[in-house]
Amino acid sequence: MTGAVSLSGLTKTFGDEVAVDGLDLEIGPGEFFSLLGPSGCGKTTTLRMIAGFEQPDAGTIHVDGRSLAEVAPHKRPVNTVFQSYALFPFLNVEDNVAFGLRYQHATRREARRRVGEALEHVQMGTYAQRKPHQLSGGQRQRVALARALVLEPMVLLLDEPMGALDAKLRKQLQIELRELQREIGTTFVYVTHDQEEALTMSDRLAVMHQGHVMQVGTPSEVYSQPASSYVASFLGSTNLFAATVTEVRADGLVCRVGPHDLAVGTCEHAPAVGDDVHVMVRPERVEVSPVEGEERRSTADAGGNLLSARVESLVFRGAHTGVILDCDGIRIEAEVANHRGEPPEWLTTGSVVQSRMSPSALRALVS
């Protein structure tokens, strides 16, 4: 399998602004790899350097071991799909897709075969004679994808290709694009600021911030085992508490969070007693239950981080209800499943409940 991408020490500045700062990445052949981060983090600049639209100030770019330093953009074994579609309005779908083949000197028969296959891959075979203005946004994006795939690149670069689509269509195309990538086996490098897109489609992803890669891993690794407080807070909803280590155990830590001592099961590094850390827990890992009998717990249960809490607010979200809890001044976000479309009867604003956070659900982050 071809299409391995290696970036080493990649750096790009624009005036006094450092867009990409010594970036190192290894992308495997046939991998769906996403660059995820907010605007200005350097993800699109990285993509443009791979494509050859920007020249790095330092560092190297290799595809299958071949340096692209002296290779012109149109001769690189990559192709790019943009958010703006960039279709020729005066050409029909078939001619738009075939446009790049003239530079590969493909015969008319070969071009017709490859265009037909590319359109079938994106489910646009019956639209070959339509003009771009006769297509929906999602259909235009499929045509742009076919135009890139017809050139049979080793690596396909996708720069936020679904940014202009509505939410429902975007979800549909996410599934289709992932299935297409698995079918054809081409390496995809996908740029997005949408966390759900990156988690849904990627084999692996890199979270970027201020020109640096903060963490690389599978979606489940980066979501469940963030390497820093930045990654934890950027990727999905999370509770992130400032804390101090009060005890180091063989099976984890005890951390002081506000007035509570919480048992923490995992830590990215090895802090010592007295160190300041951040403790994170995802809302879906916070268990909320009614208070049993008249007992109202106000201190943490040593075995299971059981706290008494008051329901501050509720937000209905369909399959679950978002809950904001006040635990002696510590605000905790939780999720409670809705049964028969409604939250449990005992869950009301102002009610006193029990909140439990299993030590295995808590993670201490040093940075």
N, C-alpha and C positions, 0 to 999 in steps of 0.2 A: 504494500500500500504506500502511496506517495502523499506528499503534502505536509511534511513535518516543517514547522516554523521555529526558528531559533532567533531570539533577540538578546543581544548582549551589550550592556552598558549604553543603551540607547538614550540619547540626550537631544533635546531640541529647545531652543530659546527663541523668543520673539522680543527683541529689544532687551529690556531688563526683566522680562517675565520668563521664568523657567516653566515650560509647558510639560516636558517629560524629563525626568531627572535620573539618569543612570539605570534605566529599566532593564531587567533581565526576565525573560520568559521562555519557556519551552512548551510548544504546542504539538501534540502528537498527530501523526497522520490519521486522517479520517475522523478527527475529533470535532465535536461541536463545542467551541470554546468562546466564552463571553467575556468582554471587558465591561465591567459594571462600575458606575460611579456617577457623581453629580456633574453638572455642567462645569467645565473648566478644569476637570481632573486630569486631562491629558489623553483620554481614551480615543477620541477621534483623531487627534494628532498622531498617535501611535499607528492607527489604522492607515492614515494618509502616508506615513513614512513607509509602511509595508507596500502600499500601492505605488509609491514613487512620486506622489503628488507633492510631498515635502521631503527635503533632504535633511538627514540628521546632522547635528553639529559634531556628534561623536557616537561611537558604537557601531555595531554590525547587525545586518539582517541576512539570514540564510534561509533558503527553502530547499529541503532535501540536501543540505550540505553545500549548496551553491550560493556564493555571495551575490547579493543584488546591488552592490554598491555602484557598479558601472552599467547597470542594466536600465534602459529607458522604461518609463511606465508602460508603454504599449507592447513591450517585449517581455515583460515579467510574466511568470506563470500564475498570475492572480487576476481576478476581476472583481469589480466593485458594484454593489447594489446600493443606491442612495435613497434617502427618504423622499426626495422630490420626484422620483420616477424617471425624469429626464428622457421621456419618449419624444420622438419626432412627430409633431401633430399632423404633418402632411403625408405620413406613411401609415399603411395599415399595420395590423398586429404582426402579420407574417413578415413584412419587410422590415419592421422595427427589430424583430428578433434576428433576422438574417443580416442586418447591417454590418456587424463586425466580421462576418465570414469573408467578406471581399478582401480583407487584409490578410487572411490566411490562405488566399488563393484556392479556396474550395471550389470544386466543380459544381455546376448547377444541380446535378443529381445528388451529390453529397450534401450540398447546402439544404436542399429540400428535405432530405432524410433527417438531418440533424435538427432543423427547425421544427419538423413535425414531432420528433421525439421530445424536444424541449417543451413544446406547447402541451403535449400530453402529460408530461411530468407535472406541470402546474395546472392541469385541468382547464386549458384554454384552447384546445384543439378546434372547437366549433366556433371560435371567435376570430379565426385567422384573417378574415377580410374586413373586420371592423376597424375604424379609426379610433385613436385614443379618446376623443371626446364622446364616443359612444359607449364607453366603459365606466364602470364604477371605480371608486378608489382602490378597492381590494383587487379588482380585475387588472387595473393598471399596474399594481405592484407585482402581480403574478407575471405580467408581460415583462416587466423590468427584470424579474428573476430569471425568466426564460432566456432573455437576451444575454444575461451574464453566463448562464449555464451552457448555452449553445457553443461557446468558445472552449468548453471543456478545460477550465482552469484547474490547477492543482489545489489552489486555495481560493475560496470565495469569501470576500470581505463584505460585510453588511453593516452599513452605517445607519442605525436606528431606522430600519426600513418600514416599521409599522407606526412610527410616531404620528403620522397624519390620519390614521384610521380611528374609527370609533371603537369603544371598549369591546363590544360584542364581536365585531369583525376581527379585532386584534387577537382575541382569545382563539377564534376559529383558525386564523392563519398561523398562530403559534403551533398548534397541533399539526397542521398540514406541513409547515416548514420543517418541523422536527422529523416527521415521517419521511419527507422527501430527502433530507440529509442522510438518514439511515439507509434509504433505498439506493442512493447513488454513491455514497461513501466518500464524497468530497469533503475536505477539511473546511469547516466554516469558522470564521472569526467574526463574532457578532458584537457590535457596540450598542449598549443600551444604558439608560438611566432607570429603567423600569425593573424593579427587583423581582416582580412576579415573572416577567419574561425570562430573566436570567435563571431563576430557580426552576422554571417549567421546562426549558429547552436544553440547558447546557449539560454536557458531560462533566466539564469543569468550568470554573469561572475565576476571574481575578478581580478583586475589589480594589479600585484605584482611588487615590486621594492626593491632590497637589503634586501630580506627576510621579507618584510612587505607587508601587504595588504593595498593598497592605496585607493581603492574604490570597493564596491560591489553593483551591481545593474543589471537591465535588460540592454540589448544592447542599447536601445534607451536612457535610463537614463544616462548611463555612457558616451555615445557619445555626447548627447545634453546638459547634465548637469554635466560636470566633476567637481570633488570636489577640484582639484588642478591643477596648471599649468603643473605638470608632466603628469597627466592623459590626460589633454587636448592636449599636444604635442605628447604623445605616441600613442594615439588612433586616427588614421586618420590624414588627413592634417588639419592644423589650422593656422590662423593668431594669434599671441600672442604678444601683445604690452606692454612694460613697461609704466605705467601710474600713475598719482597722482589724488586722489579724490579732486575735487574743489567744489562740491555741493552735498548735500544729499537731495533727494526729496522723496515725498510719493510714487512715482511710479518708483523710481530707483535712479541712480546717474548721475552726470556729471563728466567725467574724462578727464584730460589733457593728450593727446597723441601727443607728438611732438608739433607742432604749433596749434593743433586742440583741441577744446572742444567737446567731443562726449557724447551724451546721452546714458546711459547704462541701460537696462531694468531690468537685474537680477544680483544678487550677492549671492555667497555661504554663506557669513557671513555679518556682519554689520559694515563696515568700517566707519571711521570718516573723516571729511575734513582734508586734508593734508596727509592722509595715502597713502603709495605706494601700488599699486596693479598691477595685470596683466589683460589686457582686451583681450578677445578672441572672434573670430568670424570665423566660418567655411567658406571656399571658396565658397561653394554653396549658402551661405546666403548673399554674396556680389552681389549687383545688378549693372550691368554695362550698360550704355545707351549712345547714341550719344549726344553731346552738342546741345541744341536746339537754333537755330538762331545763333547770334553772341555772345551770353552770355557765358562766361566761368567763372564758380564759383571757387574761390580760398579759400573760407572759409566755415566752416561747416554750413549747414542749421540747425537752432535750432530745427526744428521739426523732421527732418528725417536723420540727419548725411549725408548730401549731399556734396560731395567733388569733386573738379576738379582734374583730374588725367591724367597723360601721360602714354600711353601704352609702357612699357619697353620691353616686350617680349611676344611671343605667342607660345603655344605648342599644336599641334593638338592631340586630344585623342579620336577620333572616334565620340561618341555621343556629346561631348562637347570640347571646346577649353580652355586650361588653360591660364590664363592671369596674368601677373605680372604688377601691376600698381605702379607708383611713384606719391604719393600725398604729394608734398612739402617735400620730403625726407623720407616719410613713405612708405615702400614697402608693398603692399597689394596683396595677391593672390586671384584670383576670378575664377569662372567658367562661361562660356557663352555657352548656348546650340547652337549646330550646326543645321541649317535648310537645309534640302536637302543635308546633308553630308558636308556642308561647313560653316565656320564661317560667320557672317554678313559682308556685304561689308564695312561698316563703321569702322569695327574693324581691324586696321592695326597697325603695329609697328610704334611708334612715334606719333600716332594720339592723340588728346586731347579728353577725354570722361568724363562722369559723373559717379561717384561711389556713391552708396547709401547703407548704412548699417542701417537697421531698428533697433531702440533701443532694440526691443525684440530679435534680433539676436545676440546682444552683451551681454557678461557675464563677470563680474568682479570676479577675483580670488585673494584671499588674499595670498595664498601660491603657 
